[in-house]
Amino acid sequence: MQKKIVIFISLSCLAASTLAVATEKAKTYILQGLIENIHFAADKNGNNNRCYIAISDSNNNYYSNGYHFAARDICLMAQKAFILGLEVQAKAQGEVGWGPNYIVDMHYANRNACWPQAHYGQECKNESETMSQSIK
């Protein structure tokens, strides 16, 4: 009888902790750096419509260089950034506990770009010029 109670209590604790993980919201984080690699994967019909992107970010050791699933438009941006050697900033989300991580927003991050000054004599403030693509 005692073994059954212990097993029931253990399984109840496991179910409660699994439920707690499942009800947590997706974790959101930022990756900024160069595109390290892009991987296209074929679906069951042989179409290369799945894309995974790895971004090298020295400030985020856990997610740096890890593949993240991305929509086609974001993958096309990533390809351009990879070929041109442009730095990107990406907003990524991952489900807590399981599942793939997704890049939900990405833009080119050019730190040396600035808008032309409206008045002579003003210095460039090195504001980031960005082009972004988001999943809507």
Stockholm file with secondary structure:
# STOCKHOLM 1.0

chainA/1-136         MQKKIVIFISLSCLAASTLAVATEKAKTYILQGLIENIHFAADKNGNNNRCYIAISDSNNNYYSNGYHFAARDICLMAQKAFILGLEVQAKAQGEVGWGPNYIVDMHYANRNACWPQAHYGQECKNESETMSQSIK
#=GR chainA/1-136 SS CHHHHHHHHHHHHHHHHHHHHHHSCCEEEEEEEEEEEEEEECCTTSCCCEEEEEEECTTCTTTTTCEEEECHHHHHHHHHHHHHTCEEEEEEEECSSSSCEEEEEEEECBTTCCCCCSSTTCCCCCCCBCCEEECC
#=GC SS_cons         CHHHHHHHHHHHHHHHHHHHHHHSCCEEEEEEEEEEEEEEECCTTSCCCEEEEEEECTTCTTTTTCEEEECHHHHHHHHHHHHHTCEEEEEEEECSSSSCEEEEEEEECBTTCCCCCSSTTCCCCCCCBCCEEECC
//
